[in-house]
């Protein structure tokens, strides 16, 4: 743990690294930055970025992705049923809201995806009795679908 963290206010990891090297904003220093420099608006922005980065690297590493081919004239009903399924999935471990996208050139083609904590969480979700029941409701309004499990391998 960085010795700077014992000062009683939040210190971001990069400040700790700079403090260990005796550098602050490119200038050698013998003490830590002022409290306002660490807890001010820029520090809060950095904290949000660090939280998002933490969430990406620790939780959002696996996604479910499905391409749906909806029966002609059933698009609105499909969106309603998919929404119910997504709400149920969120209660079962989906990390963030799932997204449903509709192809602008082919309105019967939809793509959905959502982030999960792990492949085991996805497998557990798909093994639940309620999963198959909800997929069967969706099958009634689609001609076919292709589900898959994906993992993040790069982000730019």
Residue, then its C-alpha position, 0 to 999 in steps of 0.5 A: x500500500x502506498x504510504x500516501x494512502x494513510x493521509x486520510x483522503x483518497x489517493x489514486x494509484x498513479x499519484x501513489x506511483x508518482x509519490x514513491x518516485x518523488x514526482x508530482x506533475x513532472x517536478x520532483x517533490x518532497x511531499x504529497x500534493x495538496x488535498x484539493x489536488x487529490x479530491x478536486x474535480x479532476x481527481x473525481x474524473x480520474x476516479x470515474x475513469x479508474x472505476x470504469x477501467x476496473x469494471x472492464x478488466x474485472x467484470x465485463x470480460x465476457x459477453x453473450x451475443x445473439x443474432x435474431x431473425x424475427x418473423x415478418x410483422x413480429x418486430x414489436x412483439x419481439x422487442x417486448x418479449x426480449x425486454x422481459x427476457x433481458x430484465x429477468x437476465x439482469x436479475x440472474x447476474x447480467x453485469x450491466x444492461x443488455x443492448x438490443x440493436x435493429x439492423x437499419x437495412x433489414x428491420x427483421x434482423x436484430x443483434x443483442x449482447x450483454x456483459x457477464x462476470x464470467x463464462x461460469x455465470x453465463x453457463x449458470x444463467x443458461x442452465x436455469x429453468x427460467x432461461x429455456x422458458x423465456x427463450x421458448x417465448x422468443x422462439x414463437x416470434x423468430x425464424x431463427x437465432x444464433x447465440x454465442x459467448x464472447x470474451x474481450x481480447x482487445x480494446x482500443 
